[in-house]
Amino acid sequence: MLVRAALAHNGIIRVPTFYCHQEIARGELVEVFQDWHIPSVEFSLIYHKDKYQPVRLKRFIEFSQRYFEQSVIE
């Protein structure tokens, strides 16, 4: 929602780069404070660990791992 607001010329936003790295790469958004960084925070997926995991849960975990690993690389 914040990225869409910035794209609609509704001001400056502060979001992690992985939320808008594609828009920055396309030149749709510009980083204003490139030297200003905040410390990273831990990110966890928490779910009930039992013998059965629905396929949708497994797929979401796999997707999240790929997405965030790729975001860290970029």
Residue pairs with C-beta under 8 A, 6 or more apart in sequence:
2 13
2 15
2 19
3 13
3 15
3 19
3 20
3 23
3 29
5 11
5 13
6 12
6 13
6 20
6 29
7 23
7 28
7 29
12 32
13 20
17 24
17 71
18 68
18 71
18 72
18 74
20 29
21 71
21 74
23 29
24 30
24 31
43 68
45 60
45 61
45 64
47 53
47 57
47 61
